[in-house]
Amino acid sequence: MFGTAVIVFREVLEAALLVGIIAAATRSIPGRNRWLGAGILAGLSGAGLVAAFTDVIGALASGIGQELFNASVLGIAVLMLAWHNIWMASHGAELAAGARAVGSAIRDGKRECSILLIVVGLAVLREGSETVLFLYGIAASEGSGASSMLSGGLAGLILGIAVGYAVYAGLLRVPMRWFFTATGLLVLLLAAGMASQAARFLIQADLLPSLASPLWDTSATLPESSIPGMLLHSLIGYDARPAGMQIVFYATVLVTIAIGMKLANRSAPALQP
């Protein structure tokens, strides 16, 4: 039961934190709740399909299908988060000021919401499919009963959602003059962390060199299985034993998106007082 609860909590936490941060960052965009809800439903449906075809996915590409699937999902999510942050860098001031008379803000907001569906759907898809695979492994290796796994899974689900909502509620209390900076930074770190995780899957599939593995080891002082380690892994992509290639991916995405945000912010039209 405990192992099931920990696994479900970790996976739900990652998805809940991303959904919470994105929801907070787009609270001023019209219709975003419908798109967020649609993204969650789409992700759950996709995770169900992955669960049904687990053996097929695992056997693809000479047994590295699951690694390629995870890396692909993460790569798409990084691109969508990058676009989201760059879009918000140029439109955040309009949304923060509540410029109702600016029709373009609403039209652009609708286009932005379509990206929300993709980002949230991919997050729920990845974490949901990983949860199914991990639980399948536990059931096969430990022979855990259905009732024990169900109770542990529910406990992990509730706790993960609660922590994600707490982050969302906390972000809503941030003063508006700092709000877009705070959420933009969190989304930036989320994207960089996802890029690092994608690199890890590609290294595991022997499609990328590790460069150095591990580059450092902090598992003794801050293990990823601890609550702080799980939170840092979900928020900023913390890895206790990262490979050098993961750091290259992390830094490249971090710098690229930051430059894009800066350029977008410079080109954004100034609001009239």
C-alpha positions in Angstrom: 0.0 0.0 0.0 2.8 2.5 0.9 4.7 1.9 -2.3 1.5 2.4 -4.3 0.7 5.6 -2.4 4.2 7.0 -3.0 4.2 6.3 -6.7 0.7 7.8 -7.2 1.5 10.8 -5.1 4.7 11.5 -7.1 3.1 11.2 -10.5 -0.1 13.1 -9.5 2.0 15.8 -7.8 4.0 16.5 -11.1 0.8 16.8 -13.1 -1.1 18.8 -10.4 1.8 21.3 -10.0 2.0 21.9 -13.7 -1.8 22.3 -14.0 -1.9 24.6 -11.0 0.9 26.8 -12.2 -0.5 27.1 -15.7 -4.0 27.7 -14.3 -2.7 30.5 -12.1 -0.6 32.0 -14.9 -3.7 32.2 -17.2 -6.3 33.2 -14.7 -7.1 36.4 -16.6 -7.6 34.6 -20.0 -11.2 34.1 -21.0 -12.5 30.5 -21.2 -9.3 28.9 -19.8 -11.3 26.6 -17.4 -13.0 24.8 -20.3 -9.6 24.3 -22.0 -7.9 23.1 -18.8 -10.8 20.7 -18.2 -10.6 19.4 -21.7 -6.9 18.9 -21.5 -7.2 16.9 -18.3 -9.9 14.7 -19.9 -7.9 14.2 -23.0 -4.8 13.3 -21.0 -6.7 10.7 -18.9 -8.2 9.2 -22.1 -4.7 9.0 -23.6 -3.3 7.4 -20.4 -6.1 4.8 -20.6 -5.0 4.0 -24.2 -1.4 3.7 -23.2 -2.3 1.4 -20.4 -4.3 -0.8 -22.9 -1.3 -1.0 -25.3 1.6 -1.1 -22.8 3.1 -4.3 -24.2 3.0 -2.9 -27.8 4.6 0.4 -26.8 7.3 -1.3 -24.8 8.2 -3.6 -27.7 8.5 -0.8 -30.3 11.9 0.2 -31.6 13.7 -2.9 -30.3 12.3 -2.5 -26.7 12.9 1.2 -26.2 9.4 2.3 -27.2 8.5 3.5 -23.7 11.6 5.7 -23.5 10.9 7.2 -27.0 7.3 7.8 -26.1 8.2 9.6 -22.9 10.9 11.7 -24.5 8.5 12.7 -27.4 5.8 13.7 -25.0 8.2 15.7 -22.9 9.7 17.4 -26.0 6.3 18.5 -27.2 5.4 19.8 -23.7 8.6 21.8 -23.6 7.8 23.4 -26.9 4.3 24.3 -25.8 5.5 25.7 -22.5 8.1 27.8 -24.3 5.4 29.2 -26.5 3.2 29.9 -23.5 5.9 31.8 -21.7 6.9 33.9 -24.7 3.2 34.6 -25.4 2.6 35.7 -21.8 5.8 37.9 -21.9 4.1 40.0 -24.7 0.5 39.8 -23.5 0.8 39.6 -19.7 0.7 43.4 -19.3 -2.6 43.6 -21.2 -4.1 40.8 -19.2 -2.9 42.2 -15.9 -4.4 45.6 -16.6 -7.7 44.1 -17.5 -7.9 46.0 -20.8 -11.4 44.9 -21.8 -11.6 47.3 -24.7 -8.7 45.6 -26.4 -10.4 43.1 -28.6 -7.2 41.5 -29.7 -6.4 40.4 -26.1 -9.5 38.2 -26.2 -8.8 36.8 -29.6 -5.2 36.1 -28.7 -6.4 34.6 -25.4 -8.5 32.1 -27.3 -5.5 31.0 -29.3 -3.5 30.7 -26.1 -6.2 28.5 -24.5 -5.8 26.0 -27.3 -2.2 25.6 -26.2 -3.4 25.0 -22.6 -5.3 21.9 -23.8 -2.1 20.5 -25.3 0.2 21.3 -22.4 -2.2 20.0 -19.7 -3.2 17.0 -21.8 0.4 16.0 -22.3 1.2 16.4 -18.6 -1.7 14.2 -17.6 -1.0 11.7 -20.3 2.6 11.2 -19.3 2.0 11.0 -15.6 -1.0 8.9 -16.0 0.7 6.4 -18.3 3.7 6.2 -16.0 1.5 5.6 -13.0 -0.2 2.7 -14.7 3.2 1.2 -15.7 4.7 1.5 -12.2 1.6 0.0 -10.6 1.7 -2.8 -13.0 5.3 -3.5 -12.0 4.4 -3.4 -8.3 1.5 -5.8 -8.8 3.7 -8.2 -10.8 6.7 -8.1 -8.5 5.0 -7.9 -5.0 1.7 -9.5 -5.7 -0.1 -6.7 -3.9 -3.9 -7.1 -3.5 -6.3 -5.0 -5.4 -7.8 -3.4 -2.2 -4.3 -2.5 -0.9 -3.3 -0.9 -4.2 -6.7 0.9 -4.4 -6.4 2.4 -1.0 -2.8 3.4 -1.5 -3.6 4.9 -4.9 -6.4 7.0 -3.5 -4.3 8.3 -0.7 -1.5 9.3 -3.1 -4.1 10.8 -5.5 -5.7 13.0 -2.8 -2.4 14.1 -1.3 -0.9 15.0 -4.8 -4.0 17.0 -5.8 -4.0 18.8 -2.4 -0.3 19.9 -2.7 -0.9 21.0 -6.3 -3.9 23.1 -5.3 -2.0 24.6 -2.4 0.6 25.8 -4.9 -2.1 27.2 -7.1 -3.9 29.0 -4.2 -0.5 30.4 -3.0 0.2 31.8 -6.5 -3.2 33.6 -6.5 -2.1 35.5 -3.4 1.0 37.0 -5.2 0.5 40.7 -5.9 -0.4 41.3 -9.5 2.7 43.4 -10.1 4.9 40.3 -9.4 2.4 37.7 -10.5 3.4 37.2 -14.1 7.1 37.3 -13.2 6.6 34.6 -10.6 4.5 32.3 -12.7 6.7 32.9 -15.8 9.8 31.8 -13.8 8.0 28.7 -12.6 6.9 27.7 -16.1 10.4 28.4 -17.3 11.9 26.0 -14.7 9.2 23.4 -15.5 10.1 23.5 -19.2 13.9 23.2 -18.4 13.2 20.3 -16.0 11.1 18.5 -18.7 13.9 18.9 -21.2 16.3 17.3 -18.7 14.0 14.4 -18.2 13.6 13.9 -21.9 17.4 13.8 -22.2 17.5 11.1 -19.5 15.0 8.9 -21.4 17.1 9.3 -24.6 20.2 8.4 -22.7 18.5 5.3 -21.4 17.5 4.4 -24.9 21.2 4.8 -26.0 20.3 7.5 -28.4 22.3 10.2 -26.7 25.7 10.1 -24.9 25.6 10.8 -21.2 28.8 12.9 -21.3 29.2 12.1 -17.6 27.1 9.9 -15.5 26.5 11.0 -12.8 27.8 14.5 -13.0 27.2 14.8 -9.2 25.4 12.7 -6.6 23.3 14.4 -3.9 21.1 11.4 -3.2 22.5 11.0 0.3 21.7 14.6 1.3 18.5 15.1 -0.7 17.1 11.9 -2.2 14.4 12.2 -4.9 12.2 9.8 -2.9 11.9 12.4 -0.1 9.1 14.9 0.0 11.4 17.9 -0.7 13.1 15.9 -3.4 9.8 15.1 -5.1 8.7 18.8 -4.9 12.0 20.0 -6.4 11.9 17.3 -9.1 8.4 18.4 -10.1 9.0 22.1 -9.9 12.5 22.5 -11.3 13.5 19.1 -12.6 15.8 18.2 -9.7 17.8 15.1 -10.3 20.0 13.7 -7.6 22.3 12.0 -10.1 22.1 13.8 -13.4 24.1 13.0 -16.5 26.1 15.8 -18.2 23.8 15.7 -21.2 20.8 16.4 -18.9 22.5 19.6 -17.7 23.2 20.6 -21.3 19.5 20.2 -22.2 18.4 22.0 -19.0 20.7 25.0 -19.6 19.9 25.2 -23.3 16.1 25.3 -22.9 16.4 27.7 -19.9 18.5 30.2 -21.8 16.6 29.9 -25.1 13.2 30.5 -23.5 14.5 33.3 -21.3 15.9 35.1 -24.4 12.6 34.6 -26.2 10.7 36.1 -23.3 13.0 39.1 -23.2 12.7 39.7 -26.9 8.9 39.3 -26.8 8.6 41.7 -23.8 10.7 44.3 -25.7 8.4 44.1 -28.8 5.2 44.2 -26.8 3.3 47.5 -27.2 3.3 49.7 -24.1 0.0 50.1 -22.4 -1.6 53.5 -22.3 -2.2 54.8 -18.7 
